[in-house]
């Protein structure tokens, strides 16, 4: 049942009496100088440079003193910078504490983060903001003194809330502001000032839970409690925030504010533990809650170790410096009671998600509100993810990349996607901390890229990146070359590898239809070669392939591994292995399908009818199976009525002649089954008969077994029942 508002007011009055502290934070004169604070902050940044990646090359800027309401220096806020960018801040006490670092964060210093917003708000309302006198009234309680007319009040840096002051306090603050502003500003403190002895941070115990960091809404109390409810909504109690932590969290915070009795100014009074329990019960859950005042640090650690975040109220000033936050982690140095931090979410827009606040320093009192659900299931198993396969080549510099993942626990929080440029490149972040599952990548033509992903779940279990070449690869090609690879009987060859040099982007192995594709990064002259499996012979490379556009139809015919024809590609540059005949002498030519040479039949200086022939004697073994004669030919200016190419195989008892159809100007493949001549010595003769000026080029003549890939075994998909 909710407590009455009257009881809350009584509790608040009792609290003020219990505290009995003065309105100022600093007790006595400042004992740390600005130079000392700078050195302390620099040392702290160095200690964390191996833990906070953005601080590895960081330095510290000149500190800004923050004052209490009496005008005494309370803390020095030291910006952490790298190449002119704010990447954090360190809050150093003005008192000579055993550990003077009261808080730190990877967000900009409060006065630097809030400067533009505060200035705009002041201009719109006609306020005078005393920016030389920032105030620190306790952990995460940062203010500026403001004036409107003759009235002095406070403007909160975190969200721009105005707070009225007791008249007596306002008068004292006004006098302090005049004094400070009437004093010349101190010169900037150099980073090298007041160097401290080298110091290293020992091994610390660090643990963080992961939940939402909602921006201040209704009040810091309901917002801090909302963070806690959002955490449990993602871990088996979804009704606490409808739609999960990213769902209707404002509705959750509004209801919490009503139960807590938060007023219009955002103030909430203790106790609130019953209100947290009532809220959970309204949403259908039996949570146990408790509230503790000034608990030991070990209690805080125990809650985090039990995977239970908690609501924390820190009190730096009894009227103006109270703030509810959500404890999500800790870091401490065992055996060192001065190095104990709470890692909290603070509800301010100007700070990082995680904020380190020293436990036991910088505030006057502290309370914990703990929440224990019926069951706490801890997820320790990382999710899995992968980048979807990409086509081997892209024809535009920009293309889509997709990825996906699954998690058996409470769900994936985000993905990190990396890219590598080239096989020898270094993996680099492309898109990080994203809940998207696709992105558009823009690269450079002529470059190849590999992609890999990892998923991180809401408990920050991180999947390791895959090794090797990652999940998916592609290349941005200026031009594409394509064709087919077949054997000597025209059947497709699977898995043949085409190589292009120089500067190739690679090629796909030939598929079930023998098709391949190769990518070229720029126009130029290229050498192409192809290799099949052990069942095939080799072809010489094709040189001087001019590429300035996409080229299709670059086909290859792999010879058999055993070939009884001598110099069937004329790569010797001579006709020494061949007999010649006819009225037109055959000639070696550089017009070849592969390699450097081929033979041309019918080439003559003066047009006229004639014949041109080449022949070779070949001995076939008696056990040859599927003996096959294969060759490539290309005709020029051939006419079907007057020009013909015949191929004759003459054995001891049998003669076989085949007439080859002469196509257009492209290379074409022809083959014949000559198994009938097994065990014989035969003559293979090519005769070209020309009626005028036609000619025929021939290359890659082979005679051997049918070229095949290694045998494959195909098992039945279904084992049939034997017949009755």
C-alpha positions as CSV (number, residue, x, y, z in Angstrom):
1,X,0.0,0.0,0.0
2,X,1.3,3.5,-0.8
3,X,2.5,5.7,2.0
4,X,0.7,9.1,2.3
5,X,2.3,12.3,1.1
6,X,2.3,13.5,4.7
7,X,4.4,10.6,5.8
8,X,6.9,11.5,3.0
9,X,7.1,15.1,4.2
10,X,7.8,13.8,7.7
11,X,10.5,11.5,6.4
12,X,12.1,14.4,4.5
13,X,12.1,16.6,7.6
14,X,13.6,13.8,9.7
15,X,16.3,13.4,7.0
16,X,17.2,17.1,7.2
17,X,17.5,17.0,10.9
18,X,19.6,13.8,10.8
19,X,22.1,15.3,8.3
20,X,22.7,18.5,10.2
21,X,25.3,19.7,7.7
22,X,26.0,23.2,6.4
23,X,24.8,24.3,2.9
24,X,28.3,24.1,1.5
25,X,30.2,21.1,0.3
26,X,33.8,22.1,1.1
27,X,34.6,22.0,4.8
28,X,37.4,24.5,5.3
29,X,40.0,25.9,2.8
30,X,40.8,24.1,-0.5
31,X,43.7,21.7,0.0
32,X,44.2,20.8,-3.7
33,X,45.4,23.3,-6.2
34,X,44.3,23.5,-9.8
35,X,47.8,22.2,-10.8
36,X,47.6,19.3,-8.4
37,X,44.1,18.4,-9.6
38,X,45.4,18.5,-13.2
39,X,48.2,16.1,-12.3
40,X,45.8,13.8,-10.5
41,X,43.5,13.7,-13.4
42,X,46.3,13.1,-15.9
43,X,47.5,10.2,-13.8
44,X,44.0,8.8,-13.6
45,X,43.6,8.9,-17.4
46,X,47.0,7.2,-17.8
47,X,45.8,4.4,-15.4
48,X,42.7,3.8,-17.5
49,X,44.3,4.2,-20.9
50,X,44.4,0.4,-21.4
51,X,40.8,0.0,-20.3
52,X,39.0,2.9,-22.0
53,X,40.0,2.7,-25.7
54,X,39.3,6.4,-26.4
55,X,41.7,7.4,-23.7
56,X,44.8,5.7,-25.1
57,X,46.2,8.9,-26.7
58,X,44.3,11.4,-24.5
59,X,45.5,14.3,-22.5
60,X,43.8,16.6,-20.0
61,X,42.8,20.2,-20.5
62,X,42.9,23.0,-17.9
63,X,40.6,22.3,-15.0
64,X,37.5,24.3,-14.1
65,X,36.8,24.9,-10.4
66,X,33.3,24.1,-9.3
67,X,32.1,25.9,-6.1
68,X,29.7,25.2,-3.3
69,X,27.0,27.7,-2.2
70,X,29.5,29.5,0.0
71,X,31.8,30.2,-2.9
72,X,34.5,27.7,-1.8
73,X,36.0,25.4,-4.4
74,X,34.3,22.1,-4.0
75,X,35.9,20.1,-6.9
76,X,37.9,20.6,-10.0
77,X,36.4,19.2,-13.2
78,X,39.2,18.3,-15.6
79,X,38.3,17.7,-19.3
80,X,39.8,14.7,-21.1
81,X,40.6,15.6,-24.7
82,X,42.2,14.0,-27.7
83,X,43.1,16.1,-30.8
84,X,40.7,18.8,-29.7
85,X,37.7,16.6,-29.0
86,X,36.2,16.1,-25.6
87,X,36.2,12.4,-24.7
88,X,35.6,12.5,-21.0
89,X,36.2,14.2,-17.7
90,X,37.5,13.6,-14.2
91,X,36.1,15.1,-11.1
92,X,38.8,15.8,-8.5
93,X,38.0,16.8,-4.9
94,X,39.4,20.1,-3.6
95,X,40.2,18.2,-0.4
96,X,43.2,16.1,0.1
97,X,41.4,12.8,0.2
98,X,43.1,9.4,0.1
99,X,41.5,9.0,-3.4
100,X,40.5,12.5,-4.6
101,X,39.0,11.2,-7.9
102,X,35.3,11.5,-6.9
103,X,33.9,10.6,-10.3
104,X,34.8,10.1,-14.0
105,X,33.1,9.5,-17.3
106,X,33.7,9.2,-21.0
107,X,31.2,12.1,-21.6
108,X,32.3,15.7,-21.9
109,X,32.6,17.8,-18.7
110,X,29.2,19.0,-17.6
111,X,30.0,22.7,-18.2
112,X,31.3,21.9,-21.7
113,X,28.5,19.5,-22.6
114,X,25.7,21.8,-21.4
115,X,27.2,25.2,-22.5
116,X,25.3,25.7,-25.7
117,X,22.0,24.4,-24.3
118,X,22.3,26.6,-21.2
119,X,23.2,29.7,-23.2
120,X,20.2,29.2,-25.5
121,X,17.8,28.6,-22.5
122,X,19.1,31.7,-20.8
123,X,18.7,33.9,-23.9
124,X,15.1,32.7,-24.4
125,X,14.2,33.4,-20.8
126,X,16.2,36.6,-20.3
127,X,18.4,35.0,-17.6
128,X,21.9,36.0,-16.5
129,X,24.0,32.8,-16.2
130,X,27.1,33.1,-14.1
131,X,29.2,30.7,-16.2
132,X,32.4,31.5,-14.2
133,X,30.8,30.1,-11.1
134,X,29.7,26.5,-11.8
135,X,28.4,24.7,-8.7
136,X,29.0,21.2,-7.4
137,X,26.4,20.2,-4.8
138,X,27.1,16.5,-4.7
139,X,27.5,13.6,-7.1
140,X,25.9,14.4,-10.5
141,X,24.5,17.7,-9.0
142,X,26.0,20.4,-11.3
143,X,24.4,23.8,-11.5
144,X,24.9,27.4,-12.6
145,X,23.9,30.4,-10.5
146,X,21.3,32.4,-12.5
147,X,19.7,35.8,-12.0
148,X,16.4,37.2,-13.2
149,X,16.1,40.7,-12.0
150,X,17.4,40.6,-8.5
151,X,16.5,37.0,-7.7
152,X,19.3,34.4,-7.5
153,X,18.5,30.8,-8.2
154,X,20.0,27.6,-9.7
155,X,19.9,26.2,-13.2
156,X,20.7,22.5,-13.4
157,X,23.2,21.6,-16.1
158,X,21.9,18.1,-16.6
159,X,18.4,19.1,-17.9
160,X,18.0,22.8,-17.5
161,X,15.7,22.6,-14.4
162,X,15.4,25.9,-12.4
163,X,15.5,25.6,-8.6
164,X,14.6,28.4,-6.2
165,X,16.8,29.0,-3.2
166,X,16.1,29.9,0.4
167,X,16.5,33.7,0.5
168,X,19.3,33.5,3.0
169,X,21.1,31.0,0.9
170,X,20.5,33.1,-2.2
171,X,22.0,36.1,-0.6
172,X,25.2,34.3,0.4
173,X,25.5,32.8,-3.0
174,X,25.0,36.2,-4.6
175,X,27.9,37.6,-2.5
176,X,30.1,34.6,-3.4
177,X,29.4,35.1,-7.1
178,X,30.3,38.8,-7.0
179,X,33.5,38.0,-5.2
180,X,34.6,35.2,-7.7
181,X,33.6,37.2,-10.8
182,X,35.5,40.2,-9.4
183,X,38.7,38.2,-9.1
184,X,40.8,37.9,-12.3
185,X,40.5,34.5,-13.8
186,X,43.4,32.2,-13.2
187,X,45.7,31.4,-16.2
188,X,45.2,28.0,-17.8
189,X,47.0,25.2,-16.1
190,X,49.4,23.3,-18.3
191,X,49.1,19.5,-18.4
192,X,52.7,19.1,-17.3
193,X,52.3,21.1,-14.1
194,X,52.8,19.5,-10.7
195,X,53.9,16.1,-12.0
196,X,53.1,13.2,-9.7
197,X,55.3,10.1,-9.1
198,X,54.5,7.3,-11.5
199,X,51.6,5.2,-10.3
200,X,49.8,2.2,-11.8
201,X,46.4,0.9,-11.0
202,X,46.5,-2.5,-9.5
203,X,44.2,-5.3,-10.6
204,X,40.6,-4.3,-9.9
205,X,37.4,-6.2,-9.6
206,X,35.1,-4.9,-12.3
207,X,31.5,-6.0,-13.0
208,X,28.8,-4.2,-15.0
209,X,25.2,-5.1,-15.6
210,X,23.5,-3.7,-18.6
211,X,20.2,-1.9,-18.7
212,X,18.6,1.3,-20.1
213,X,19.8,4.8,-19.3
214,X,16.6,6.8,-19.7
215,X,16.7,10.5,-19.8
216,X,15.2,12.5,-16.9
217,X,11.4,12.3,-17.0
218,X,8.9,13.2,-14.3
219,X,11.7,13.1,-11.7
220,X,15.1,11.5,-11.1
221,X,13.6,9.0,-8.7
222,X,11.0,7.6,-11.1
223,X,13.5,7.7,-13.9
224,X,16.2,5.8,-11.9
225,X,13.5,3.2,-10.9
226,X,12.4,3.1,-14.6
227,X,16.0,2.1,-15.5
228,X,15.7,-0.8,-13.1
229,X,12.3,-1.9,-14.4
230,X,13.6,-1.7,-18.0
231,X,16.4,-4.0,-17.0
232,X,13.9,-6.6,-15.7
233,X,11.5,-6.1,-18.6
234,X,14.2,-7.5,-20.9
235,X,14.9,-10.5,-18.6
236,X,11.7,-12.3,-18.2
237,X,9.3,-9.7,-16.8
238,X,8.1,-7.9,-19.9
239,X,5.0,-6.2,-18.4
240,X,7.2,-3.9,-16.4
241,X,7.9,-1.9,-19.6
242,X,5.5,-2.8,-22.3
243,X,7.4,-3.6,-25.5
244,X,10.7,-4.2,-23.6
245,X,13.2,-1.6,-22.4
246,X,12.8,0.4,-25.7
247,X,9.0,0.3,-25.5
248,X,6.6,2.3,-23.4
249,X,9.1,3.3,-20.8
250,X,7.5,6.8,-20.3
251,X,4.3,5.0,-19.2
252,X,6.3,3.1,-16.7
253,X,8.1,6.2,-15.4
254,X,4.8,8.1,-15.1
255,X,3.2,5.4,-13.0
256,X,6.3,5.1,-10.8
257,X,6.1,8.8,-10.2
258,X,2.5,8.6,-9.2
259,X,3.2,5.8,-6.7
260,X,6.3,7.6,-5.3
261,X,4.4,10.9,-4.9
262,X,6.9,12.8,-7.1
263,X,5.8,16.4,-7.3
264,X,5.7,18.7,-10.3
265,X,9.2,20.0,-9.7
266,X,10.5,16.4,-9.9
267,X,11.2,15.9,-6.2
268,X,10.7,12.5,-4.7
269,X,10.9,11.6,-0.9
270,X,12.0,8.5,0.7
271,X,11.0,5.7,1.4
272,X,10.2,4.3,-2.0
273,X,10.7,0.5,-1.5
274,X,7.0,-0.2,-1.1
275,X,6.2,1.8,-4.2
276,X,8.6,-0.3,-6.3
277,X,6.9,-3.4,-4.9
278,X,3.4,-2.0,-5.6
279,X,4.4,-1.2,-9.1
280,X,5.6,-4.7,-9.8
281,X,2.5,-6.2,-8.2
282,X,0.3,-4.0,-10.5
283,X,2.1,-5.5,-13.5
284,X,1.6,-9.0,-12.2
285,X,4.9,-9.8,-10.4
286,X,5.7,-10.6,-6.8
287,X,8.9,-8.7,-6.2
288,X,10.6,-8.2,-2.9
289,X,12.0,-4.8,-2.1
290,X,14.0,-3.2,0.7
291,X,15.5,0.2,1.5
292,X,18.8,0.7,3.4
293,X,20.5,3.8,4.7
294,X,24.3,4.2,4.7
295,X,24.9,0.5,3.8
296,X,28.4,-0.9,3.5
297,X,30.0,-1.1,0.0
298,X,29.9,-4.9,0.3
299,X,26.1,-4.7,0.1
300,X,26.3,-2.8,-3.1
301,X,28.7,-5.3,-4.6
302,X,26.6,-8.3,-3.4
303,X,23.5,-6.9,-5.3
304,X,25.5,-6.4,-8.5
305,X,27.1,-9.9,-8.2
306,X,23.6,-11.3,-7.8
307,X,22.8,-9.6,-11.2
308,X,20.3,-7.2,-9.5
309,X,20.7,-3.5,-10.3
310,X,19.5,-1.1,-7.5
311,X,18.2,2.4,-7.1
312,X,20.7,4.7,-5.2
313,X,20.0,8.1,-3.6
314,X,23.1,10.1,-3.0
315,X,22.9,13.3,-0.9
316,X,25.5,16.0,-1.4
317,X,23.4,18.9,-0.1
318,X,20.3,18.4,2.0
319,X,18.2,20.8,-0.1
320,X,19.7,21.1,-3.5
321,X,22.1,18.2,-4.1
322,X,20.0,15.0,-3.8
323,X,19.9,12.7,-6.8
324,X,18.5,9.3,-7.6
325,X,20.6,7.1,-9.8
326,X,20.6,3.5,-10.8
327,X,23.5,1.3,-9.8
328,X,24.6,-1.0,-12.6
329,X,28.1,-2.0,-11.7
330,X,31.2,-1.6,-9.6
331,X,34.9,-1.4,-9.7
332,X,37.2,-1.6,-6.7
333,X,40.8,-2.4,-5.9
334,X,40.9,-5.3,-3.4
335,X,42.5,-4.3,-0.1
336,X,42.3,-0.6,-1.0
337,X,39.3,1.0,0.8
338,X,39.9,4.3,-1.0
339,X,39.4,2.9,-4.5
340,X,35.7,1.9,-4.6
341,X,33.4,3.0,-7.3
342,X,29.8,2.6,-8.2
343,X,29.1,2.5,-11.9
344,X,25.7,4.2,-12.4
345,X,23.2,5.5,-14.9
346,X,22.4,9.0,-13.9
347,X,19.4,10.1,-16.1
348,X,21.2,13.2,-17.5
349,X,21.4,13.7,-21.3
350,X,24.8,15.3,-21.0
351,X,26.6,12.3,-19.5
352,X,27.8,8.9,-20.8
353,X,25.7,5.8,-20.1
354,X,28.2,4.6,-17.4
355,X,29.4,7.0,-14.8
356,X,31.9,6.1,-12.1
357,X,31.1,7.6,-8.7
358,X,33.4,7.0,-5.7
359,X,31.8,5.2,-2.9
360,X,32.1,7.0,0.5
361,X,33.4,10.3,-0.8
362,X,31.8,13.4,-2.3
363,X,28.4,13.0,-0.6
364,X,27.0,13.2,2.9
365,X,24.5,10.3,2.9
366,X,23.5,7.4,0.7
367,X,20.5,5.0,0.5
368,X,19.9,1.8,-1.5
369,X,16.6,0.5,-2.7
370,X,16.9,-3.1,-3.8
371,X,14.5,-5.2,-5.9
372,X,14.5,-9.0,-5.9
373,X,12.4,-10.7,-8.6
374,X,11.0,-14.3,-8.1
375,X,13.8,-15.7,-10.3
376,X,17.0,-14.4,-11.8
377,X,18.2,-16.2,-14.9
378,X,21.7,-15.3,-15.8
379,X,22.7,-15.5,-19.5
380,X,26.3,-16.4,-20.1
381,X,26.1,-17.8,-23.6
382,X,27.0,-15.4,-26.5
383,X,24.7,-15.0,-29.5
384,X,25.7,-16.1,-33.0
385,X,25.6,-14.0,-36.2
386,X,26.9,-13.9,-39.7
387,X,27.0,-11.6,-42.7
388,X,24.9,-13.0,-45.5
389,X,26.8,-14.3,-48.6
390,X,27.5,-11.7,-51.2
391,X,27.8,-12.1,-55.0
392,X,31.4,-12.5,-56.0
393,X,31.5,-9.2,-57.9
394,X,29.8,-5.9,-57.6
395,X,29.5,-3.6,-60.6
396,X,28.9,-0.4,-58.6
397,X,31.0,1.0,-55.7
398,X,28.0,1.1,-53.4
399,X,26.2,-2.1,-52.5
400,X,24.0,-3.6,-49.7
401,X,25.4,-5.8,-47.0
402,X,23.0,-7.9,-44.8
403,X,23.6,-9.7,-41.5
404,X,21.6,-11.5,-38.9
405,X,21.9,-13.3,-35.6
406,X,20.2,-15.3,-32.9
407,X,20.5,-15.5,-29.1
408,X,19.1,-18.3,-26.9
409,X,19.1,-15.9,-23.9
410,X,17.4,-12.5,-23.5
411,X,18.1,-11.3,-27.0
412,X,20.7,-9.6,-29.1
413,X,21.5,-6.0,-28.1
414,X,23.6,-5.0,-31.1
415,X,25.8,-6.0,-33.9
416,X,29.4,-5.0,-34.8
417,X,30.4,-5.4,-38.5
418,X,34.0,-5.2,-39.7
419,X,35.4,-5.0,-43.2
420,X,38.8,-5.9,-44.6
421,X,40.2,-4.3,-47.8
422,X,42.1,-7.0,-49.7
423,X,43.5,-10.3,-48.7
424,X,46.4,-8.7,-46.9
425,X,44.4,-5.9,-45.3
426,X,43.6,-5.4,-41.6
427,X,40.1,-5.9,-40.2
428,X,38.6,-2.5,-39.3
429,X,35.2,-1.5,-37.8
430,X,32.6,-0.5,-40.4
431,X,29.3,-0.3,-38.4
432,X,29.4,-0.8,-34.6
433,X,26.8,-0.9,-31.9
434,X,23.9,-1.1,-34.3
435,X,20.6,-2.9,-34.1
436,X,20.2,-2.6,-37.8
437,X,20.6,-5.7,-40.0
438,X,21.7,-4.1,-43.2
439,X,23.9,-1.3,-44.4
440,X,25.2,0.2,-47.6
441,X,28.9,-0.1,-48.1
442,X,30.8,2.2,-50.5
443,X,34.2,1.0,-51.6
444,X,36.7,1.5,-54.4
445,X,36.6,-0.1,-57.9
446,X,39.3,-2.6,-58.2
447,X,39.3,-3.6,-54.5
448,X,38.1,-6.7,-52.9
449,X,36.4,-6.7,-49.5
450,X,35.6,-9.2,-46.8
451,X,33.0,-8.7,-44.1
452,X,32.4,-10.3,-40.7
453,X,30.0,-9.7,-37.9
454,X,29.7,-10.4,-34.2
455,X,26.6,-10.1,-32.0
456,X,26.4,-8.9,-28.5
457,X,23.4,-9.7,-26.3
458,X,21.8,-7.5,-23.7
459,X,24.0,-9.0,-20.9
460,X,27.1,-8.1,-23.1
461,X,28.0,-11.7,-23.9
462,X,30.0,-11.0,-27.1
463,X,30.4,-13.5,-29.9
464,X,34.0,-13.7,-31.1
465,X,34.6,-12.5,-34.6
466,X,35.2,-15.4,-37.1
467,X,38.7,-15.9,-38.2
468,X,40.1,-16.4,-41.7
469,X,38.3,-14.5,-44.4
470,X,35.2,-13.7,-42.3
471,X,31.7,-14.4,-43.4
472,X,31.3,-12.9,-46.8
473,X,33.5,-11.6,-49.6
474,X,33.0,-9.6,-52.8
475,X,35.0,-7.3,-55.1
476,X,34.1,-4.2,-57.0
477,X,34.9,-4.9,-60.7
478,X,35.3,-2.4,-63.5
479,X,34.7,-5.2,-66.0
480,X,33.4,-8.8,-65.9
481,X,34.7,-11.7,-68.0
482,X,32.6,-14.8,-68.3
483,X,32.3,-18.0,-70.2
484,X,32.2,-21.8,-69.9
485,X,34.7,-24.5,-69.3
486,X,34.1,-27.9,-70.9
487,X,35.9,-31.2,-71.6
488,X,36.9,-32.7,-74.9
489,X,33.3,-34.0,-75.5
490,X,31.7,-30.7,-74.6
491,X,30.4,-31.7,-71.2
492,X,30.6,-29.0,-68.5
493,X,33.6,-29.1,-66.1
494,X,32.8,-28.3,-62.5
495,X,35.4,-26.6,-60.3
496,X,37.8,-25.4,-63.0
497,X,39.7,-22.3,-61.9
498,X,40.3,-19.5,-64.3
499,X,43.2,-17.2,-63.5
500,X,43.6,-13.6,-64.8
501,X,46.8,-11.7,-64.5
502,X,47.8,-9.1,-63.6
503,X,45.6,-7.3,-61.0
504,X,42.8,-9.8,-61.1
505,X,40.0,-9.6,-58.5
506,X,39.7,-13.4,-58.7
507,X,37.3,-15.7,-60.5
508,X,34.5,-18.0,-59.5
509,X,35.2,-21.8,-60.0
510,X,33.1,-23.1,-62.8
511,X,29.7,-24.3,-61.7
512,X,27.5,-27.3,-62.7
513,X,27.0,-25.8,-66.2
514,X,30.7,-25.0,-66.5
515,X,30.1,-21.3,-66.2
516,X,32.6,-19.0,-64.5
517,X,33.0,-15.3,-64.0
518,X,36.1,-13.2,-63.4
519,X,36.5,-9.6,-62.2
520,X,38.8,-7.0,-63.6
521,X,39.8,-3.9,-61.7
522,X,40.8,-1.7,-64.7
523,X,41.1,-1.6,-68.4
524,X,44.2,-3.2,-69.9
525,X,45.8,-6.2,-71.5
526,X,45.5,-9.5,-69.5
527,X,46.6,-13.1,-69.6
528,X,44.1,-15.8,-68.9
529,X,44.6,-19.4,-68.0
530,X,42.5,-22.3,-66.7
531,X,43.1,-25.4,-64.7
532,X,40.9,-28.4,-64.1
533,X,41.1,-31.4,-61.8
534,X,43.4,-34.4,-62.2
535,X,41.2,-35.8,-64.9
536,X,42.2,-33.1,-67.4
537,X,45.3,-31.9,-69.1
538,X,46.6,-28.4,-69.3
539,X,46.2,-25.5,-71.7
540,X,48.7,-22.8,-72.4
541,X,47.7,-19.3,-71.3
542,X,45.9,-16.9,-73.5
543,X,47.9,-13.7,-73.8
544,X,47.0,-10.2,-74.8
545,X,43.3,-10.2,-74.0
546,X,42.3,-6.6,-74.3
547,X,39.7,-5.6,-71.7
548,X,37.9,-2.2,-71.9
549,X,34.3,-3.6,-71.4
550,X,32.5,-6.6,-70.1
551,X,33.4,-9.7,-72.2
552,X,31.2,-12.8,-72.4
553,X,31.9,-16.1,-74.3
554,X,35.5,-16.6,-73.2
555,X,35.1,-20.4,-73.4
556,X,37.7,-23.1,-72.6
557,X,38.0,-26.7,-73.7
558,X,40.2,-28.8,-71.4
559,X,42.2,-31.5,-73.1
560,X,42.4,-35.0,-71.6
561,X,45.1,-35.9,-69.1
562,X,46.5,-38.3,-71.8
563,X,46.9,-36.9,-75.3
564,X,48.4,-39.0,-78.1
565,X,48.7,-36.0,-80.5
566,X,52.1,-34.4,-80.6
567,X,52.2,-30.5,-80.5
568,X,48.5,-30.2,-81.1
569,X,48.6,-26.6,-80.1
570,X,51.7,-25.8,-82.2
571,X,53.3,-24.1,-79.2
572,X,56.7,-25.2,-80.7
573,X,56.1,-22.5,-83.3
574,X,56.7,-25.0,-86.1
575,X,55.0,-27.7,-88.1
576,X,57.7,-30.2,-87.4
577,X,55.3,-32.8,-85.9
578,X,52.8,-32.5,-88.8
579,X,52.9,-33.4,-92.5
580,X,51.5,-30.8,-94.8
581,X,49.9,-30.9,-98.3
582,X,47.5,-29.3,-100.7
583,X,48.0,-26.4,-103.2
584,X,48.0,-23.8,-100.4
585,X,50.7,-24.4,-97.8
586,X,49.5,-24.5,-94.1
587,X,51.3,-21.9,-92.0
588,X,52.0,-21.3,-88.3
589,X,50.0,-18.3,-87.0
590,X,49.8,-16.2,-83.9
591,X,46.0,-16.2,-84.2
592,X,45.4,-18.8,-81.5
593,X,42.7,-19.8,-79.1
594,X,45.1,-20.3,-76.3
595,X,48.9,-20.0,-76.1
596,X,51.0,-18.2,-78.7
597,X,50.5,-20.2,-81.9
598,X,48.0,-22.1,-84.0
599,X,47.9,-23.2,-87.6
600,X,46.0,-21.6,-90.5
601,X,44.8,-23.5,-93.6
602,X,44.0,-21.7,-96.9
603,X,45.9,-18.5,-96.3
604,X,47.4,-17.2,-99.5
605,X,48.5,-13.9,-101.0
606,X,46.3,-14.2,-104.2
607,X,42.7,-15.3,-104.0
608,X,41.8,-18.5,-105.8
609,X,40.6,-22.0,-105.3
610,X,42.8,-24.5,-103.6
611,X,43.3,-27.0,-100.8
612,X,45.4,-26.9,-97.6
613,X,46.0,-30.0,-95.4
614,X,47.9,-31.1,-92.3
615,X,48.1,-34.7,-90.9
616,X,49.8,-36.7,-88.2
617,X,50.1,-40.4,-87.5
618,X,48.9,-41.4,-84.1
619,X,49.0,-44.8,-82.3
620,X,46.0,-45.6,-80.1
621,X,46.4,-48.2,-77.3
622,X,44.0,-51.2,-77.5
623,X,42.4,-50.5,-74.1
624,X,41.5,-46.9,-74.7
625,X,37.8,-46.1,-73.8
626,X,35.8,-43.3,-75.4
627,X,38.7,-42.2,-77.6
628,X,37.9,-38.7,-78.7
629,X,39.3,-36.3,-81.3
630,X,38.8,-32.7,-80.2
631,X,39.9,-29.4,-81.7
632,X,39.0,-25.7,-81.9
633,X,38.5,-23.9,-85.3
634,X,37.7,-20.5,-86.6
635,X,36.7,-19.7,-90.2
636,X,37.0,-16.4,-92.0
637,X,35.0,-15.5,-95.1
638,X,33.8,-19.1,-95.6
639,X,31.0,-19.9,-97.9
640,X,28.9,-23.1,-97.5
641,X,28.8,-23.9,-101.2
642,X,32.5,-23.5,-102.0
643,X,34.4,-23.9,-98.7
644,X,34.6,-27.0,-96.5
645,X,36.8,-28.5,-93.7
646,X,36.9,-32.3,-93.6
647,X,38.6,-34.5,-91.0
648,X,39.6,-38.0,-92.0
649,X,40.8,-40.8,-89.8
650,X,42.4,-43.7,-91.7
651,X,43.1,-47.0,-90.0
652,X,44.3,-50.3,-91.2
653,X,40.8,-51.4,-92.3
654,X,38.5,-48.4,-91.8
655,X,38.3,-44.8,-92.9
656,X,36.1,-42.2,-91.2
657,X,35.5,-38.8,-92.7
658,X,33.6,-36.0,-91.0
659,X,32.8,-32.6,-92.6
660,X,32.8,-29.7,-90.0
661,X,30.3,-26.9,-90.4
662,X,32.1,-23.6,-90.7
663,X,30.4,-20.9,-88.6
664,X,31.1,-17.2,-88.3
665,X,34.2,-15.5,-87.0
666,X,34.2,-17.0,-83.5
667,X,36.1,-20.0,-82.2
668,X,34.1,-23.2,-82.1
669,X,34.6,-26.6,-80.6
670,X,34.3,-29.8,-82.6
671,X,34.8,-33.4,-81.4
672,X,34.4,-37.0,-82.8
673,X,34.2,-40.4,-81.1
674,X,37.1,-42.5,-82.6
675,X,36.8,-45.5,-80.2
676,X,36.5,-47.7,-83.3
677,X,40.2,-47.2,-84.0
678,X,41.4,-48.5,-80.6
679,X,44.6,-50.5,-80.9
680,X,45.4,-49.1,-84.3
681,X,47.9,-46.6,-85.8
682,X,45.9,-44.1,-87.7
683,X,46.4,-41.0,-89.7
684,X,44.5,-37.9,-88.6
685,X,44.1,-35.5,-91.6
686,X,42.6,-32.0,-91.7
687,X,41.7,-30.9,-95.3
688,X,40.4,-27.4,-96.1
689,X,38.9,-26.9,-99.5
690,X,38.5,-23.2,-100.5
691,X,36.7,-21.8,-103.5
692,X,38.2,-18.3,-103.3
693,X,39.8,-16.5,-100.3
694,X,38.4,-18.3,-97.2
695,X,40.7,-19.6,-94.5
696,X,40.5,-21.6,-91.3
697,X,42.5,-21.4,-88.1
698,X,42.9,-24.6,-86.0
699,X,44.2,-24.9,-82.4
700,X,44.2,-27.3,-79.5
701,X,44.0,-30.6,-81.4
702,X,43.9,-33.5,-79.0
703,X,43.2,-37.2,-79.2
704,X,42.7,-39.2,-76.0
705,X,40.2,-40.6,-73.6
706,X,37.1,-38.6,-72.9
707,X,38.2,-36.0,-70.3
708,X,36.3,-36.5,-67.1
709,X,36.3,-35.3,-63.5
710,X,37.1,-37.8,-60.8
711,X,34.2,-40.2,-60.2
712,X,31.4,-39.2,-57.9
713,X,29.1,-41.6,-56.0
714,X,25.5,-40.8,-55.9
715,X,23.5,-42.4,-53.0
716,X,19.7,-42.9,-53.2
717,X,17.7,-40.3,-51.3
718,X,15.2,-42.9,-50.2
719,X,15.8,-46.6,-49.3
720,X,13.0,-48.5,-50.9
721,X,11.3,-51.5,-49.2
722,X,12.2,-54.8,-50.9
723,X,9.4,-56.3,-52.9
724,X,7.2,-58.9,-51.2
